[in-house]
Amino acid sequence: MASGGGEASAVGGGKVACAAWIRRRDEKAAAARVFAAYGRAGAAGSPPAIEVLGFDSQECALSPEPLARAVLGEGGAGDAPRGIAVHPAGDELVCATAKGCRLFKLIFEEFTVRIIPRDAPPLESVGPQKCLAFSTDGAKFAIGGEDGHLRIFHWPSMNVLLDEPKAHKSFRDIDISLDSEFLVSTSTDGSARIWKIDEGAPLVNLTRSSDEKIECCRFSRDGMKPFLFCTVAKGSKVVTVVWDISDWKRIGYKRLLGKPISTLSVSLDGKYLALGSHDGDFCAVDVKKMEVSHWSKKAHLGSPVTSIEFCPTERVVISTSNQWGAELTKLNVPADWKEWQVWLVLLALFLASAILFYMFYERSDSFWNFPMGRHQPSKPWNLLKESPPVPEDQTPW
């Protein structure tokens, strides 16, 4: 496990309060460029700020110094970052504070990065927000507040798609489905609700017993299995429950981490879930098998894991906690096939098939070597113990 800069640095200062990955698609580059966004709380002589750091996939490490930095305020408690949401295109990010949300434009050049504040009046005075989420296509943005107010905007026009002041008592978690059709939200009172985004209205409340609390929620991301994953607490026991989003009925559950869950995340390709606990542990779960593939014990040593973000290109996660800041962890899971490896296997299969076909052609007396045209031998009627056919009488009428 590699440290991700949780401690104060000479340039930044203050612990990392929230973190997110940034993926930049460059038409000139063969692969996407990956960065990390850190929201640092203020420290003595250093106001709270947003930082962008480079990521080295070979070393599984972030750059020791930020590539760019933008100050959030004068250092008061209202300016401290609480959460970050990065647009899928990698060119904008939203940072939540106690006052509201701040929008920043990210400009990536060959050797430099710039963070430019942007005006976003619909977001700036909404108060403290518990949850922020962009849709996968980047066309929708949702925020859920401590006051239970749900807002969904069309991006980047900021047109309001849904504005519900009493969506919940107070928000616990939200997520948007892969097709951007649904939003799921959970409340601190244990309830959960599905919203139809385009209609701007609630669709259904997820069923639960009186002693159950639905806490964290994430939609599946592989594009093949339209599921919803939620952590459900019943007393001291916590299970991960799977809902079918075609009828919103439970189809199964499994106890994975075995302790109270503080956060839930899903990888960009949908193959893994990550569950963080209240005592600082987290695990990665293979979605196909619903089995734990990686376990990091005491990653945050007794402090609740507040967020886990999967790297978009590598099996690496950034996890955060209020006490220890950010940690960068390489997951101990099977390596994914690279594109060139897939093409190499296909080429090998093609060559093997060609060789087998050639051997079969050369050594076989089958149809492929059967004489054709006038070289065909006469039919061995004697072997069949039959008389040859008598030719038809060709005499005209």
NULOPA-9287 format. One record per residue (C-alpha): residue in one letter; z, x, y; residue number from 0. Coordinates in nm, 2 decimals. Example, Ala and Ser with C-alpha at 12.3 -4.5 7.8 and 13.67 -1.06 7.14 Angstrom:
<recs>
{rec 'a', {0.78, 1.23, -0.45}, 0},
{rec 's', {0.71, 1.37, -0.11}, 1},
</recs>
This chain:
<recs>
{rec 'm', {0.00, 0.00, 0.00}, 0},
{rec 'a', {-0.09, 0.13, 0.34}, 1},
{rec 's', {0.09, 0.05, 0.66}, 2},
{rec 'g', {-0.12, -0.16, 0.91}, 3},
{rec 'g', {0.06, -0.06, 1.23}, 4},
{rec 'g', {0.37, -0.28, 1.22}, 5},
{rec 'e', {0.58, -0.02, 1.41}, 6},
{rec 'a', {0.53, 0.05, 1.77}, 7},
{rec 's', {0.25, 0.29, 1.86}, 8},
{rec 'a', {0.21, 0.51, 2.16}, 9},
{rec 'v', {-0.06, 0.30, 2.30}, 10},
{rec 'g', {0.02, -0.06, 2.19}, 11},
{rec 'g', {0.39, -0.09, 2.16}, 12},
{rec 'g', {0.58, -0.38, 2.00}, 13},
{rec 'k', {0.56, -0.52, 1.65}, 14},
{rec 'v', {0.26, -0.71, 1.52}, 15},
{rec 'a', {0.33, -1.08, 1.54}, 16},
{rec 'c', {0.00, -1.20, 1.40}, 17},
{rec 'a', {-0.32, -1.06, 1.26}, 18},
{rec 'a', {-0.67, -1.15, 1.16}, 19},
{rec 'w', {-0.99, -0.99, 1.03}, 20},
{rec 'i', {-1.31, -0.97, 1.23}, 21},
{rec 'r', {-1.65, -0.94, 1.06}, 22},
{rec 'r', {-1.95, -0.84, 1.26}, 23},
{rec 'r', {-2.30, -0.88, 1.12}, 24},
{rec 'd', {-2.53, -0.62, 1.24}, 25},
{rec 'e', {-2.90, -0.66, 1.17}, 26},
{rec 'k', {-2.95, -0.28, 1.20}, 27},
{rec 'a', {-2.67, -0.19, 0.96}, 28},
{rec 'a', {-2.69, -0.24, 0.59}, 29},
{rec 'a', {-2.34, -0.38, 0.56}, 30},
{rec 'a', {-2.12, -0.59, 0.79}, 31},
{rec 'r', {-1.87, -0.40, 1.01}, 32},
{rec 'v', {-1.51, -0.50, 0.97}, 33},
{rec 'f', {-1.23, -0.48, 1.23}, 34},
{rec 'a', {-0.88, -0.62, 1.26}, 35},
{rec 'a', {-0.73, -0.81, 1.55}, 36},
{rec 'y', {-0.36, -0.76, 1.61}, 37},
{rec 'g', {-0.13, -0.97, 1.84}, 38},
{rec 'r', {0.15, -0.75, 1.95}, 39},
{rec 'a', {0.48, -0.88, 2.09}, 40},
{rec 'g', {0.60, -0.71, 2.41}, 41},
{rec 'a', {0.83, -0.41, 2.41}, 42},
{rec 'a', {1.01, -0.21, 2.67}, 43},
{rec 'g', {0.75, -0.10, 2.92}, 44},
{rec 's', {0.46, -0.26, 2.72}, 45},
{rec 'p', {0.36, -0.63, 2.77}, 46},
{rec 'p', {0.23, -0.84, 2.48}, 47},
{rec 'a', {-0.14, -0.78, 2.40}, 48},
{rec 'i', {-0.43, -0.84, 2.18}, 49},
{rec 'e', {-0.57, -0.52, 2.01}, 50},
{rec 'v', {-0.89, -0.45, 1.80}, 51},
{rec 'l', {-0.87, -0.18, 1.54}, 52},
{rec 'g', {-1.14, -0.03, 1.32}, 53},
{rec 'f', {-1.12, -0.05, 0.94}, 54},
{rec 'd', {-1.21, 0.23, 0.70}, 55},
{rec 's', {-1.29, 0.07, 0.36}, 56},
{rec 'q', {-1.31, 0.41, 0.18}, 57},
{rec 'e', {-0.95, 0.50, 0.29}, 58},
{rec 'c', {-0.83, 0.14, 0.30}, 59},
{rec 'a', {-0.68, 0.20, 0.64}, 60},
{rec 'l', {-0.70, 0.09, 1.00}, 61},
{rec 's', {-0.76, 0.32, 1.29}, 62},
{rec 'p', {-0.44, 0.48, 1.42}, 63},
{rec 'e', {-0.52, 0.38, 1.78}, 64},
{rec 'p', {-0.68, 0.05, 1.90}, 65},
{rec 'l', {-1.04, 0.05, 2.00}, 66},
{rec 'a', {-0.97, -0.21, 2.26}, 67},
{rec 'r', {-0.67, -0.39, 2.42}, 68},
{rec 'a', {-0.62, -0.69, 2.64}, 69},
{rec 'v', {-0.29, -0.78, 2.80}, 70},
{rec 'l', {-0.17, -1.14, 2.75}, 71},
{rec 'g', {0.08, -1.16, 3.04}, 72},
{rec 'e', {0.37, -1.00, 3.23}, 73},
{rec 'g', {0.59, -0.98, 2.92}, 74},
{rec 'g', {0.78, -1.30, 2.93}, 75},
{rec 'a', {0.86, -1.50, 2.61}, 76},
{rec 'g', {0.58, -1.75, 2.69}, 77},
{rec 'd', {0.31, -1.48, 2.67}, 78},
{rec 'a', {0.40, -1.35, 2.32}, 79},
{rec 'p', {0.13, -1.41, 2.06}, 80},
{rec 'r', {0.20, -1.65, 1.78}, 81},
{rec 'g', {-0.13, -1.68, 1.60}, 82},
{rec 'i', {-0.49, -1.56, 1.60}, 83},
{rec 'a', {-0.81, -1.74, 1.49}, 84},
{rec 'v', {-1.14, -1.54, 1.49}, 85},
{rec 'h', {-1.48, -1.72, 1.51}, 86},
{rec 'p', {-1.69, -1.66, 1.20}, 87},
{rec 'a', {-1.95, -1.49, 1.40}, 88},
{rec 'g', {-1.70, -1.23, 1.51}, 89},
{rec 'd', {-1.77, -1.26, 1.88}, 90},
{rec 'e', {-1.47, -1.47, 1.99}, 91},
{rec 'l', {-1.11, -1.51, 1.91}, 92},
{rec 'v', {-0.83, -1.75, 2.02}, 93},
{rec 'c', {-0.47, -1.64, 2.05}, 94},
{rec 'a', {-0.19, -1.89, 2.06}, 95},
{rec 't', {0.12, -1.84, 2.28}, 96},
{rec 'a', {0.42, -2.06, 2.37}, 97},
{rec 'k', {0.22, -2.18, 2.68}, 98},
{rec 'g', {-0.11, -2.26, 2.50}, 99},
{rec 'c', {-0.41, -2.08, 2.37}, 100},
{rec 'r', {-0.61, -1.79, 2.52}, 101},
{rec 'l', {-0.98, -1.74, 2.46}, 102},
{rec 'f', {-1.13, -1.39, 2.44}, 103},
{rec 'k', {-1.49, -1.27, 2.41}, 104},
{rec 'l', {-1.55, -0.97, 2.19}, 105},
{rec 'i', {-1.84, -0.73, 2.27}, 106},
{rec 'f', {-1.92, -0.47, 2.01}, 107},
{rec 'e', {-2.13, -0.17, 2.11}, 108},
{rec 'e', {-2.23, 0.13, 1.91}, 109},
{rec 'f', {-1.91, 0.33, 1.98}, 110},
{rec 't', {-1.70, 0.09, 2.19}, 111},
{rec 'v', {-1.54, -0.25, 2.18}, 112},
{rec 'r', {-1.45, -0.47, 2.48}, 113},
{rec 'i', {-1.22, -0.77, 2.50}, 114},
{rec 'i', {-1.30, -1.00, 2.79}, 115},
{rec 'p', {-1.08, -1.30, 2.88}, 116},
{rec 'r', {-1.26, -1.63, 2.90}, 117},
{rec 'd', {-1.17, -1.96, 3.07}, 118},
{rec 'a', {-1.09, -2.24, 2.83}, 119},
{rec 'p', {-0.91, -2.52, 3.03}, 120},
{rec 'p', {-0.88, -2.76, 2.73}, 121},
{rec 'l', {-0.68, -2.49, 2.54}, 122},
{rec 'e', {-0.47, -2.32, 2.81}, 123},
{rec 's', {-0.20, -2.58, 2.87}, 124},
{rec 'v', {-0.15, -2.74, 2.53}, 125},
{rec 'g', {0.19, -2.58, 2.47}, 126},
{rec 'p', {0.30, -2.40, 2.16}, 127},
{rec 'q', {0.07, -2.43, 1.86}, 128},
{rec 'k', {0.17, -2.39, 1.50}, 129},
{rec 'c', {-0.18, -2.38, 1.34}, 130},
{rec 'l', {-0.53, -2.27, 1.45}, 131},
{rec 'a', {-0.85, -2.29, 1.24}, 132},
{rec 'f', {-1.23, -2.25, 1.28}, 133},
{rec 's', {-1.46, -2.42, 1.05}, 134},
{rec 't', {-1.67, -2.20, 0.82}, 135},
{rec 'd', {-1.99, -2.27, 1.02}, 136},
{rec 'g', {-1.80, -2.20, 1.35}, 137},
{rec 'a', {-1.90, -2.54, 1.49}, 138},
{rec 'k', {-1.55, -2.69, 1.49}, 139},
{rec 'f', {-1.21, -2.56, 1.61}, 140},
{rec 'a', {-0.87, -2.73, 1.53}, 141},
{rec 'i', {-0.52, -2.68, 1.66}, 142},
{rec 'g', {-0.19, -2.84, 1.55}, 143},
{rec 'g', {0.11, -2.82, 1.78}, 144},
{rec 'e', {0.48, -2.80, 1.74}, 145},
{rec 'd', {0.49, -3.15, 1.90}, 146},
{rec 'g', {0.27, -3.29, 1.62}, 147},
{rec 'h', {-0.04, -3.32, 1.84}, 148},
{rec 'l', {-0.37, -3.26, 1.66}, 149},
{rec 'r', {-0.69, -3.16, 1.85}, 150},
{rec 'i', {-1.03, -3.09, 1.71}, 151},
{rec 'f', {-1.31, -2.95, 1.93}, 152},
{rec 'h', {-1.68, -2.90, 1.89}, 153},
{rec 'w', {-1.75, -2.53, 1.95}, 154},
{rec 'p', {-1.85, -2.39, 2.19}, 155},
{rec 's', {-1.90, -2.70, 2.41}, 156},
{rec 'm', {-1.52, -2.79, 2.38}, 157},
{rec 'n', {-1.61, -3.15, 2.35}, 158},
{rec 'v', {-1.32, -3.34, 2.19}, 159},
{rec 'l', {-1.39, -3.47, 1.84}, 160},
{rec 'l', {-1.03, -3.59, 1.77}, 161},
{rec 'd', {-0.72, -3.61, 1.99}, 162},
{rec 'e', {-0.42, -3.76, 1.81}, 163},
{rec 'p', {-0.08, -3.70, 1.99}, 164},
{rec 'k', {0.12, -3.83, 1.70}, 165},
{rec 'a', {-0.06, -3.69, 1.40}, 166},
{rec 'h', {0.27, -3.55, 1.25}, 167},
{rec 'k', {0.63, -3.49, 1.34}, 168},
{rec 's', {0.55, -3.12, 1.37}, 169},
{rec 'f', {0.27, -2.93, 1.21}, 170},
{rec 'r', {0.32, -2.70, 0.91}, 171},
{rec 'd', {-0.04, -2.60, 0.82}, 172},
{rec 'i', {-0.40, -2.71, 0.86}, 173},
{rec 'd', {-0.74, -2.62, 0.70}, 174},
{rec 'i', {-1.10, -2.73, 0.73}, 175},
{rec 's', {-1.32, -2.79, 0.43}, 176},
{rec 'l', {-1.62, -2.57, 0.35}, 177},
{rec 'd', {-1.87, -2.83, 0.46}, 178},
{rec 's', {-1.67, -2.90, 0.78}, 179},
{rec 'e', {-1.64, -3.27, 0.68}, 180},
{rec 'f', {-1.26, -3.29, 0.63}, 181},
{rec 'l', {-0.94, -3.15, 0.78}, 182},
{rec 'v', {-0.61, -3.14, 0.59}, 183},
{rec 's', {-0.28, -3.12, 0.77}, 184},
{rec 't', {0.07, -3.09, 0.66}, 185},
{rec 's', {0.39, -3.17, 0.84}, 186},
{rec 't', {0.74, -3.02, 0.85}, 187},
{rec 'd', {0.87, -3.35, 0.70}, 188},
{rec 'g', {0.66, -3.29, 0.38}, 189},
{rec 's', {0.38, -3.53, 0.44}, 190},
{rec 'a', {0.01, -3.44, 0.43}, 191},
{rec 'r', {-0.30, -3.62, 0.57}, 192},
{rec 'i', {-0.67, -3.59, 0.53}, 193},
{rec 'w', {-0.89, -3.65, 0.84}, 194},
{rec 'k', {-1.26, -3.73, 0.86}, 195},
{rec 'i', {-1.37, -3.49, 1.14}, 196},
{rec 'd', {-1.70, -3.65, 1.25}, 197},
{rec 'e', {-1.54, -4.00, 1.27}, 198},
{rec 'g', {-1.23, -3.86, 1.45}, 199},
{rec 'a', {-0.99, -4.06, 1.23}, 200},
{rec 'p', {-0.74, -4.03, 0.95}, 201},
{rec 'l', {-0.89, -4.09, 0.60}, 202},
{rec 'v', {-0.60, -4.09, 0.35}, 203},
{rec 'n', {-0.24, -3.97, 0.31}, 204},
{rec 'l', {-0.19, -3.75, 0.00}, 205},
{rec 't', {0.04, -3.91, -0.25}, 206},
{rec 'r', {0.38, -3.76, -0.32}, 207},
{rec 's', {0.72, -3.87, -0.46}, 208},
{rec 's', {1.02, -3.92, -0.24}, 209},
{rec 'd', {1.17, -3.58, -0.34}, 210},
{rec 'e', {0.85, -3.38, -0.29}, 211},
{rec 'k', {0.74, -3.19, 0.02}, 212},
{rec 'i', {0.38, -3.08, 0.06}, 213},
{rec 'e', {0.39, -2.76, 0.26}, 214},
{rec 'c', {0.09, -2.52, 0.27}, 215},
{rec 'c', {-0.28, -2.62, 0.22}, 216},
{rec 'r', {-0.62, -2.47, 0.17}, 217},
{rec 'f', {-0.96, -2.60, 0.06}, 218},
{rec 's', {-1.16, -2.42, -0.21}, 219},
{rec 'r', {-1.43, -2.18, -0.08}, 220},
{rec 'd', {-1.67, -2.10, -0.37}, 221},
{rec 'g', {-1.90, -2.39, -0.30}, 222},
{rec 'm', {-1.89, -2.51, -0.66}, 223},
{rec 'k', {-1.55, -2.67, -0.70}, 224},
{rec 'p', {-1.46, -2.92, -0.43}, 225},
{rec 'f', {-1.08, -2.88, -0.46}, 226},
{rec 'l', {-0.78, -2.88, -0.23}, 227},
{rec 'f', {-0.49, -2.65, -0.31}, 228},
{rec 'c', {-0.14, -2.73, -0.18}, 229},
{rec 't', {0.21, -2.59, -0.24}, 230},
{rec 'v', {0.45, -2.87, -0.33}, 231},
{rec 'a', {0.83, -2.81, -0.32}, 232},
{rec 'k', {1.07, -3.02, -0.53}, 233},
{rec 'g', {1.42, -2.90, -0.48}, 234},
{rec 's', {1.42, -2.53, -0.56}, 235},
{rec 'k', {1.10, -2.55, -0.76}, 236},
{rec 'v', {0.76, -2.49, -0.60}, 237},
{rec 'v', {0.42, -2.55, -0.77}, 238},
{rec 't', {0.06, -2.51, -0.66}, 239},
{rec 'v', {-0.11, -2.85, -0.70}, 240},
{rec 'v', {-0.49, -2.91, -0.71}, 241},
{rec 'w', {-0.65, -3.22, -0.57}, 242},
{rec 'd', {-1.00, -3.34, -0.63}, 243},
{rec 'i', {-1.15, -3.41, -0.29}, 244},
{rec 's', {-1.40, -3.67, -0.42}, 245},
{rec 'd', {-1.11, -3.92, -0.48}, 246},
{rec 'w', {-0.80, -3.73, -0.35}, 247},
{rec 'k', {-0.62, -3.75, -0.68}, 248},
{rec 'r', {-0.41, -3.48, -0.84}, 249},
{rec 'i', {-0.59, -3.30, -1.13}, 250},
{rec 'g', {-0.33, -3.04, -1.22}, 251},
{rec 'y', {-0.06, -2.80, -1.10}, 252},
{rec 'k', {0.09, -2.46, -1.19}, 253},
{rec 'r', {0.40, -2.26, -1.10}, 254},
{rec 'l', {0.27, -1.93, -0.98}, 255},
{rec 'l', {0.50, -1.73, -0.74}, 256},
{rec 'g', {0.82, -1.89, -0.88}, 257},
{rec 'k', {1.00, -1.91, -0.54}, 258},
{rec 'p', {0.98, -2.09, -0.21}, 259},
{rec 'i', {0.64, -2.04, -0.04}, 260},
{rec 's', {0.60, -1.95, 0.33}, 261},
{rec 't', {0.22, -1.92, 0.35}, 262},
{rec 'l', {-0.10, -1.97, 0.16}, 263},
{rec 's', {-0.45, -1.82, 0.20}, 264},
{rec 'v', {-0.78, -1.82, 0.02}, 265},
{rec 's', {-1.05, -1.54, 0.01}, 266},
{rec 'l', {-1.38, -1.59, 0.18}, 267},
{rec 'd', {-1.57, -1.61, -0.15}, 268},
{rec 'g', {-1.30, -1.85, -0.29}, 269},
{rec 'k', {-1.22, -1.64, -0.59}, 270},
{rec 'y', {-0.85, -1.57, -0.50}, 271},
{rec 'l', {-0.55, -1.74, -0.35}, 272},
{rec 'a', {-0.27, -1.55, -0.19}, 273},
{rec 'l', {0.09, -1.69, -0.17}, 274},
{rec 'g', {0.36, -1.54, 0.04}, 275},
{rec 's', {0.73, -1.61, -0.01}, 276},
{rec 'h', {1.03, -1.64, 0.21}, 277},
{rec 'd', {1.19, -1.32, 0.08}, 278},
{rec 'g', {0.89, -1.09, 0.15}, 279},
{rec 'd', {0.69, -1.10, -0.17}, 280},
{rec 'f', {0.33, -1.21, -0.21}, 281},
{rec 'c', {0.09, -1.25, -0.50}, 282},
{rec 'a', {-0.29, -1.29, -0.54}, 283},
{rec 'v', {-0.41, -1.56, -0.79}, 284},
{rec 'd', {-0.74, -1.57, -0.98}, 285},
{rec 'v', {-0.86, -1.92, -0.90}, 286},
{rec 'k', {-1.08, -1.95, -1.20}, 287},
{rec 'k', {-0.79, -1.88, -1.44}, 288},
{rec 'm', {-0.51, -1.99, -1.21}, 289},
{rec 'e', {-0.32, -1.67, -1.31}, 290},
{rec 'v', {-0.15, -1.41, -1.10}, 291},
{rec 's', {-0.37, -1.10, -1.07}, 292},
{rec 'h', {-0.17, -0.90, -0.82}, 293},
{rec 'w', {0.20, -0.90, -0.72}, 294},
{rec 's', {0.35, -0.71, -0.43}, 295},
{rec 'k', {0.73, -0.72, -0.44}, 296},
{rec 'k', {0.93, -0.66, -0.12}, 297},
{rec 'a', {0.62, -0.61, 0.08}, 298},
{rec 'h', {0.82, -0.74, 0.38}, 299},
{rec 'l', {1.17, -0.68, 0.24}, 300},
{rec 'g', {1.36, -1.00, 0.28}, 301},
{rec 's', {1.16, -1.14, 0.57}, 302},
{rec 'p', {0.94, -1.44, 0.53}, 303},
{rec 'v', {0.57, -1.37, 0.51}, 304},
{rec 't', {0.42, -1.55, 0.81}, 305},
{rec 's', {0.05, -1.50, 0.73}, 306},
{rec 'i', {-0.19, -1.34, 0.48}, 307},
{rec 'e', {-0.55, -1.27, 0.56}, 308},
{rec 'f', {-0.81, -1.16, 0.31}, 309},
{rec 'c', {-1.06, -0.89, 0.42}, 310},
{rec 'p', {-1.41, -1.05, 0.42}, 311},
{rec 't', {-1.57, -0.75, 0.24}, 312},
{rec 'e', {-1.30, -0.58, 0.03}, 313},
{rec 'r', {-1.01, -0.68, -0.19}, 314},
{rec 'v', {-0.76, -0.60, 0.08}, 315},
{rec 'v', {-0.52, -0.82, 0.27}, 316},
{rec 'i', {-0.32, -0.80, 0.59}, 317},
{rec 's', {0.02, -0.97, 0.57}, 318},
{rec 't', {0.26, -1.02, 0.86}, 319},
{rec 's', {0.63, -1.10, 0.91}, 320},
{rec 'n', {0.85, -1.13, 1.21}, 321},
{rec 'q', {1.08, -0.85, 1.11}, 322},
{rec 'w', {0.84, -0.59, 0.97}, 323},
{rec 'g', {0.51, -0.66, 1.16}, 324},
{rec 'a', {0.19, -0.60, 0.96}, 325},
{rec 'e', {0.11, -0.44, 0.63}, 326},
{rec 'l', {-0.23, -0.35, 0.48}, 327},
{rec 't', {-0.24, -0.39, 0.10}, 328},
{rec 'k', {-0.52, -0.31, -0.14}, 329},
{rec 'l', {-0.51, -0.57, -0.42}, 330},
{rec 'n', {-0.49, -0.45, -0.78}, 331},
{rec 'v', {-0.76, -0.68, -0.91}, 332},
{rec 'p', {-1.09, -0.62, -1.10}, 333},
{rec 'a', {-1.36, -0.48, -0.88}, 334},
{rec 'd', {-1.64, -0.70, -0.78}, 335},
{rec 'w', {-2.00, -0.63, -0.87}, 336},
{rec 'k', {-2.21, -0.48, -0.59}, 337},
{rec 'e', {-2.56, -0.60, -0.53}, 338},
{rec 'w', {-2.72, -0.28, -0.64}, 339},
{rec 'q', {-2.52, -0.30, -0.97}, 340},
{rec 'v', {-2.66, -0.64, -1.04}, 341},
{rec 'w', {-3.02, -0.53, -0.97}, 342},
{rec 'l', {-2.96, -0.22, -1.20}, 343},
{rec 'v', {-2.85, -0.44, -1.48}, 344},
{rec 'l', {-3.15, -0.67, -1.44}, 345},
{rec 'l', {-3.38, -0.37, -1.44}, 346},
{rec 'a', {-3.22, -0.24, -1.76}, 347},
{rec 'l', {-3.26, -0.57, -1.93}, 348},
{rec 'f', {-3.62, -0.59, -1.83}, 349},
{rec 'l', {-3.69, -0.24, -1.97}, 350},
{rec 'a', {-3.51, -0.31, -2.29}, 351},
{rec 's', {-3.71, -0.63, -2.34}, 352},
{rec 'a', {-4.04, -0.45, -2.28}, 353},
{rec 'i', {-3.95, -0.18, -2.53}, 354},
{rec 'l', {-3.85, -0.43, -2.80}, 355},
{rec 'f', {-4.17, -0.63, -2.74}, 356},
{rec 'y', {-4.38, -0.31, -2.78}, 357},
{rec 'm', {-4.20, -0.21, -3.11}, 358},
{rec 'f', {-4.24, -0.56, -3.24}, 359},
{rec 'y', {-4.61, -0.56, -3.15}, 360},
{rec 'e', {-4.68, -0.22, -3.32}, 361},
{rec 'r', {-4.49, -0.27, -3.64}, 362},
{rec 's', {-4.53, -0.64, -3.71}, 363},
{rec 'd', {-4.80, -0.81, -3.93}, 364},
{rec 's', {-4.74, -1.13, -3.75}, 365},
{rec 'f', {-4.96, -1.34, -3.54}, 366},
{rec 'w', {-5.00, -1.06, -3.28}, 367},
{rec 'n', {-5.19, -0.84, -3.54}, 368},
{rec 'f', {-5.39, -1.11, -3.70}, 369},
{rec 'p', {-5.77, -1.03, -3.70}, 370},
{rec 'm', {-5.97, -1.24, -3.46}, 371},
{rec 'g', {-6.33, -1.35, -3.43}, 372},
{rec 'r', {-6.59, -1.25, -3.69}, 373},
{rec 'h', {-6.35, -0.99, -3.84}, 374},
{rec 'q', {-6.14, -1.26, -4.00}, 375},
{rec 'p', {-6.14, -1.24, -4.38}, 376},
{rec 's', {-6.25, -1.55, -4.58}, 377},
{rec 'k', {-5.98, -1.78, -4.69}, 378},
{rec 'p', {-5.84, -1.68, -5.03}, 379},
{rec 'w', {-5.89, -2.01, -5.20}, 380},
{rec 'n', {-5.85, -1.86, -5.54}, 381},
{rec 'l', {-5.49, -1.77, -5.46}, 382},
{rec 'l', {-5.42, -2.14, -5.38}, 383},
{rec 'k', {-5.59, -2.24, -5.71}, 384},
{rec 'e', {-5.81, -2.48, -5.52}, 385},
{rec 's', {-6.19, -2.52, -5.52}, 386},
{rec 'p', {-6.36, -2.43, -5.19}, 387},
{rec 'p', {-6.47, -2.73, -4.99}, 388},
{rec 'v', {-6.82, -2.86, -5.05}, 389},
{rec 'p', {-7.03, -2.85, -4.74}, 390},
{rec 'e', {-7.13, -3.18, -4.59}, 391},
{rec 'd', {-7.49, -3.29, -4.65}, 392},
{rec 'q', {-7.68, -3.20, -4.35}, 393},
{rec 't', {-7.99, -3.41, -4.45}, 394},
{rec 'p', {-8.08, -3.65, -4.17}, 395},
{rec 'w', {-8.10, -4.03, -4.24}, 396},
</recs>
